[in-house]
Amino acid sequence: MDDSFKICLHLRRGDCSTILVNKNKDIITTSWFNRGVHTHSWYNLKDKSGSRHCLIDFNMLNNMINFAKSMHEKYGKKISIIFITDGFDTRMYNIINSDNFKIELKKLGKFVDINVVRNYCNSELDKISNCIFFDKKIVGESKEIFLETIYYILNSNLIISSSRSFIFRVLLGWKDTNLFQIAYLGSIEKTADLHLSKRNVKVYKFNKYFNDILESKEISNMIFATAQENKNQIDIDKLDKISLFNIKSENQKLQKINADLYFALNYGTAKSRIKNQLSYKLGQAMIENSKSLWGYIRMPYVLSYIKDMHKKEQIDYQEKIKTNPSLKLPPLESYPDYNEAIKLKNHLSYKLGEAMIEADKSPLKLGYLTLWFKFIKITKEHKDNHKNSPNNPNH
C-alpha cells in the first residue's frame, strides 16, 4: 500500500440490503422487513411515509460517494479511499423470494417487482464501478475477497462502516495494536468503546451524512501529520546497518503475520485440528461429565454420540476431498502454530481420550476391564507432572 492516509469505507449489503422493490417507489430493508420490524424496514419515496432510518440506509451509497468526493477535493493525494461491499448476493434474493417475506408484504399491502429489484441493484453496482473517487473497490464475497477485505481494514487509518459487527470482529480478532485507528460505525454496542480502546482504536458513532467526519479537526490533523511524516522519511541508503537491519526485521515480522493470518483463514489452526481429534473430544467430555452424578449417568450416551458424530464428519470430509481435492487440509506439521498445538497432546483431555480409544481397539474390547484403573493412573501422573508448573493448563 502507498504512504497516503488510508480511509476504508465499508457498506454492508447482502441480506441487509435496502432496495427499491416496485414502481410504486416502495423501498424495503430486507432483513428487518423479513422479521416483521416495520417501524424501521420500509419507506415510500412518493408520499414520503415510513421509516427515515430506512431512507437514510437507502441513500448510504450516494452519501459515501459524496463523502469520498469531498475528501479528495479537500486533501487530494494525501488520502486514498478503499470502498468495500458484499454487493447484492443470493442471500438478498433468497429473502425476498421466501414465504415469510411474502406474508409480511401482505400485511402491509405491498408487492415486489423482481425486474425493478434487479434494475435497482445493477444501477447501484454501476455507481460503484463508475465512481472515480474510490481509489480501490472491493465488491463480492469470495474467500479471496474476504481475505483482501480484512487486509485493508487492518491497514486503514480511518474506518467508516454502515454496520458494526463485522468491523468489530475483525479489529478484535486480528488488529496490530501498534497502529492507531479511528472507527466510525453506524451503531455502537455498549462495550465496543472499551474493548476497541484496548486495541488502540478510537470509536465514534457517525451521522449518516458524514458531516461530523468531514468537519473533524482530529482527522484533518492526522491526515496532514501522515503526509508530513511520509515526506520527511529518511532515505534508506543513508541509514546505518543497525537501522537497516531493524527495518528488515520488522518487515519480515509483518510479512509472517500476514502469511500466518492468510493460512489460518484458509485452513484454520493446528490447535483447532487437534481439539477436533476424537481423543481430545472424548477426554474433554469425560472431564466435563465427571463433575456431577448426572454427568456420570449420561456419560456413556454422550461418548457414544461423540464417536458417531466424529465418524460422520470424517466420512463427509473424505467425500468432499474426493469431489474437490483442493479442500484437503495440509499436514499438521505445516501449520504456523504446530509447535504450540502439539502441547495439547499432553493435556489430560487428550490422554484420557487416547486411553479410551486404545481400550476400544483391544481384542474383544477387553481393554475396558482395566480402563478405570488406567484413568486413575493417567490423572495422577498428570497432576504430579503439573505440581510445579502453575502456568500449564489444568485440563
C-alpha positions in Angstrom: 0.0 0.0 0.0 1.1 3.6 -0.6 2.0 6.1 2.1 -1.2 8.1 2.0 -3.7 8.4 4.8 -5.9 5.4 4.2 -9.7 5.6 4.5 -11.8 2.4 4.4 -15.5 2.7 3.6 -17.5 -0.4 4.4 -21.1 -0.6 3.1 -23.0 -3.7 4.3 -25.5 -5.0 1.8 -26.3 -8.7 1.1 -29.2 -9.8 3.3 -29.3 -6.4 5.0 -29.9 -4.5 1.7 -32.2 -1.6 1.4 -33.7 -1.9 -2.1 -36.3 -0.4 -4.4 -38.9 -3.1 -4.8 -41.6 -1.8 -7.2 -42.7 1.1 -9.5 -44.8 2.4 -6.6 -41.5 3.6 -5.2 -41.5 1.4 -2.0 -38.1 0.8 -0.5 -37.5 -2.0 1.9 -34.7 -3.1 4.3 -34.8 -6.8 3.6 -33.6 -8.2 6.9 -35.8 -6.0 9.1 -38.8 -6.4 6.9 -38.5 -10.2 6.9 -38.5 -10.2 10.7 -41.7 -8.0 10.8 -39.9 -4.9 12.2 -41.9 -2.5 10.1 -41.1 0.6 12.2 -37.6 0.5 10.6 -37.9 -1.5 7.5 -39.9 0.4 4.8 -40.3 3.8 3.2 -42.2 5.2 0.2 -40.4 7.7 -1.9 -43.6 9.2 -3.4 -45.6 10.1 -0.4 -42.6 10.2 2.0 -44.1 7.9 4.5 -42.4 5.2 6.6 -39.1 5.0 8.4 -36.5 7.7 7.9 -33.9 5.2 9.1 -34.7 3.0 6.0 -34.4 6.1 3.7 -31.0 7.0 5.1 -29.7 3.5 4.6 -31.2 3.6 1.1 -29.1 6.7 0.3 -25.9 5.4 2.0 -24.0 4.6 -1.2 -24.7 8.2 -2.5 -23.6 9.6 0.8 -20.4 7.6 0.7 -19.6 8.7 -2.9 -20.2 12.4 -1.9 -18.0 11.9 1.2 -15.2 10.4 -1.0 -15.5 13.3 -3.4 -15.4 15.9 -0.6 -12.4 14.3 1.0 -10.4 14.2 -2.3 -11.3 17.8 -3.0 -10.1 18.8 0.4 -7.0 16.6 0.7 -6.0 15.4 -2.8 -3.3 12.8 -2.9 -2.8 12.9 0.8 -5.5 10.3 1.1 -6.6 7.1 -0.6 -10.1 5.6 -0.2 -10.9 1.9 -0.3 -14.5 1.0 -0.8 -15.7 -2.4 0.4 -19.2 -4.0 0.0 -20.6 -7.5 -0.3 -23.0 -6.3 -3.1 -26.4 -7.8 -3.6 -25.7 -11.5 -3.4 -28.0 -14.5 -3.5 -28.9 -14.1 0.2 -30.9 -10.9 -0.6 -32.8 -12.6 -3.4 -33.4 -15.7 -1.2 -35.1 -13.4 1.5 -37.4 -11.6 -0.9 -38.4 -14.9 -2.5 -39.2 -16.6 0.8 -42.7 -17.4 2.0 -42.2 -15.3 5.2 -41.3 -12.2 3.2 -44.4 -12.6 1.1 -46.5 -12.9 4.3 -45.0 -9.6 5.6 -45.7 -8.0 2.2 -49.4 -8.9 2.5 -49.6 -7.4 6.0 -48.7 -4.0 4.6 -50.4 -4.4 1.2 -47.1 -4.1 -0.6 -45.6 -6.1 -3.5 -42.2 -6.9 -5.1 -41.5 -6.5 -8.8 -38.3 -8.6 -9.3 -37.4 -6.7 -12.5 -37.4 -3.4 -10.6 -35.2 -5.0 -7.9 -32.7 -6.3 -10.4 -32.6 -2.9 -12.3 -32.0 -1.1 -9.0 -29.2 -3.5 -7.9 -27.5 -3.2 -11.2 -27.7 0.6 -11.1 -26.1 0.6 -7.6 -23.3 -1.6 -8.8 -22.8 0.7 -11.8 -22.5 3.7 -9.5 -19.7 1.9 -7.7 -18.0 0.8 -10.9 -18.1 4.4 -12.3 -17.1 6.2 -9.1 -13.7 7.9 -9.7 -13.4 8.9 -6.0 -12.8 5.4 -4.8 -9.1 4.6 -5.2 -9.8 0.9 -4.8 -13.1 -1.1 -4.9 -13.7 -4.5 -3.4 -17.1 -6.0 -4.2 -18.3 -9.6 -3.5 -18.0 -12.4 -1.0 -15.5 -15.0 -2.3 -12.8 -16.3 0.0 -10.1 -14.2 -1.8 -12.2 -11.0 -1.5 -12.9 -11.8 2.2 -9.1 -12.0 2.9 -8.4 -8.8 0.9 -11.2 -7.0 2.8 -9.6 -8.0 6.2 -6.2 -6.8 5.0 -7.4 -3.4 4.0 -9.5 -2.9 7.2 -6.5 -3.8 9.4 -4.2 -1.4 7.4 -6.5 1.7 7.2 -6.1 4.8 9.4 -9.8 5.6 9.3 -12.6 3.0 9.0 -16.2 4.0 8.3 -18.9 1.3 8.3 -22.6 1.4 7.9 -22.8 -1.5 10.3 -20.8 -2.5 13.3 -20.4 -6.3 13.9 -18.1 -7.3 11.0 -15.6 -4.4 11.6 -15.8 -5.0 15.4 -14.9 -8.7 15.0 -12.1 -8.1 12.6 -10.4 -5.4 14.8 -10.8 -7.5 18.0 -9.5 -10.6 16.3 -6.5 -9.6 14.2 -5.6 -5.9 14.8 -2.0 -4.9 15.3 -2.2 -2.6 18.4 0.8 -0.6 17.2 -1.3 1.1 14.5 -3.7 3.8 15.9 -7.1 3.7 14.1 -10.3 5.7 14.2 -13.5 3.8 13.5 -16.9 5.5 12.8 -19.6 2.8 13.0 -23.3 3.0 12.1 -24.1 1.9 15.6 -22.1 1.0 18.7 -22.6 -1.7 21.3 -22.2 -0.5 24.9 -18.9 -2.3 25.3 -17.4 -1.6 21.9 -15.6 1.6 23.0 -14.0 -0.2 26.0 -12.8 -3.3 24.0 -11.6 -1.5 21.0 -9.7 1.2 23.0 -7.5 -1.7 24.3 -6.8 -2.4 20.6 -5.7 1.2 20.0 -8.9 2.1 18.2 -11.0 5.2 18.9 -14.7 4.6 18.2 -17.4 7.0 17.2 -21.0 6.7 16.1 -21.4 8.8 12.9 -24.4 10.6 11.5 -25.2 9.0 8.1 -24.5 12.2 6.2 -20.8 12.1 7.2 -20.8 15.8 8.3 -19.1 15.1 11.6 -16.2 13.2 9.8 -15.7 15.9 7.2 -15.5 18.6 9.9 -13.3 16.6 12.3 -10.2 18.5 13.2 -8.7 15.3 14.7 -8.9 13.5 11.3 -7.6 16.6 9.5 -4.6 16.8 11.8 -3.9 13.1 11.3 -4.0 13.4 7.5 -1.6 16.2 7.4 0.6 14.6 10.1 0.7 11.4 8.0 1.6 13.3 4.8 4.4 15.2 6.7 5.8 12.0 8.2 6.0 10.3 4.8 7.6 13.5 3.3 10.3 13.5 6.0 11.2 9.9 5.8 15.0 9.3 5.7 16.5 7.9 2.5 17.0 4.2 3.3 20.5 4.4 1.7 21.6 6.8 4.4 20.6 4.5 7.3 23.3 2.8 9.2 23.5 -1.0 9.1 21.7 -1.4 12.5 18.8 0.7 11.5 18.6 -1.2 8.2 18.6 -4.5 10.0 15.8 -3.3 12.3 13.7 -2.2 9.3 14.2 -5.5 7.5 13.4 -7.4 10.7 10.1 -5.5 11.2 9.1 -6.1 7.6 9.8 -9.8 7.9 7.7 -9.9 11.1 4.8 -8.2 9.3 5.1 -10.5 6.3 5.0 -13.5 8.6 1.9 -12.1 10.5 0.1 -11.6 7.2 1.1 -15.1 5.9 0.0 -16.7 9.1 -3.3 -14.9 9.0 -3.9 -16.0 5.4 -3.1 -19.6 6.3 -5.4 -19.6 9.3 -8.3 -18.1 7.4 -7.9 -20.8 4.7 -7.1 -23.9 6.8 -7.8 -23.0 10.5 -5.2 -23.6 13.1 -3.2 -26.7 14.3 -4.8 -26.2 17.8 -8.3 -26.4 16.4 -7.5 -29.5 14.4 -6.0 -31.3 17.5 -9.0 -30.3 19.6 -11.2 -31.7 16.9 -9.5 -35.1 17.1 -11.5 -37.9 18.7 -9.1 -38.4 21.5 -9.4 -34.8 22.7 -13.2 -34.6 22.3 -13.8 -37.8 24.2 -11.4 -36.8 27.0 -12.9 -33.4 27.3 -16.4 -34.9 27.5 -15.3 -37.3 30.3 -13.9 -34.4 32.4 -17.0 -32.3 31.9 -19.4 -35.1 32.8 -17.3 -36.3 35.8 -18.3 -33.2 37.7 -21.8 -34.4 38.8 -23.7 -37.6 39.4 -26.0 -36.9 36.5 -22.9 -36.4 34.3 -21.7 -39.9 35.2 -25.1 -41.4 34.3 -25.3 -39.7 30.9 -21.6 -40.1 30.1 -21.9 -43.4 28.1 -24.5 -41.8 25.8 -22.5 -38.6 25.4 -19.3 -40.5 24.5 -21.2 -42.8 22.1 -22.8 -39.7 20.4 -19.4 -38.0 20.0 -17.9 -41.1 18.4 -20.8 -41.4 16.0 -20.7 -37.7 15.0 -16.9 -37.8 14.6 -17.2 -40.8 12.3 -19.9 -39.0 10.2 -17.6 -35.9 10.0 -14.7 -38.0 8.7 -16.9 -39.6 6.1 -18.2 -36.2 5.0 -14.7 -34.8 4.8 -13.5 -37.8 2.6 -16.4 -37.2 0.3 -15.6 -33.5 0.0 -12.0 -34.0 -0.9 -12.9 -36.8 -3.3 -15.1 -34.3 -5.1 -12.8 -31.4 -4.7 -9.1 -32.3 -3.8 -8.2 -28.7 -3.2 -10.3 -28.9 0.1 -7.8 -31.4 1.6 -6.2 -29.9 4.7 -2.4 -29.6 4.7 -0.2 -31.8 7.0 -0.4 -30.7 10.7 3.3 -30.1 10.7 3.0 -27.3 8.2 0.8 -25.1 10.4 2.4 -22.0 11.9 1.2 -22.9 15.4 2.2 -26.5 15.2 4.8 -26.4 18.0 2.3 -24.8 20.4 -0.6 -27.1 19.3 1.4 -30.3 19.8 1.5 -29.5 23.5 -2.3 -30.2 23.6 -1.4 -33.9 23.3 -0.1 -33.6 26.9 -3.4 -32.3 28.2 -5.4 -34.6 30.4 -8.3 -34.4 27.9 -6.2 -35.9 25.1 -4.6 -38.6 27.3 -7.9 -39.8 28.7 -9.5 -40.0 25.2 -6.5 -41.8 23.8 -6.7 -44.4 26.6 -10.4 -45.0 25.8 -9.7 -45.4 22.0 -6.9 -47.9 22.8 -9.3 -49.9 25.0 -12.0 -49.9 22.3 -9.4 -51.2 19.8 -8.3 -54.1 22.1 -9.2 -57.7 21.2 -12.8 -58.4 22.3 -12.7 -54.9 23.8 -11.1 -56.4 27.0 -9.2 -53.2 27.5 -12.4 -51.7 29.0 -11.9 -54.0 32.0 -8.9 -52.1 33.2 -9.8 -48.8 31.7 -10.9 -47.3 35.0 -7.6 -48.0 36.7 -5.8 -46.6 33.7 -7.8 -43.4 34.0 -6.8 -43.1 37.7 -3.1 -43.6 36.8 -3.2 -41.0 34.0 -4.9 -38.4 36.2 -2.4 -39.0 39.0 0.6 -38.7 36.6 -0.9 -35.6 35.1 -1.3 -33.9 38.5 2.2 -34.9 39.6 3.7 -33.6 36.4 2.0 -30.2 36.8 2.5 -29.6 40.5 5.5 -27.4 39.9 4.1 -25.8 36.7 1.2 -23.5 37.7 1.1 -21.9 34.2 0.3 -25.1 32.5 -3.3 -25.9 31.6 -5.1 -28.0 34.3 -7.2 -29.9 31.9 
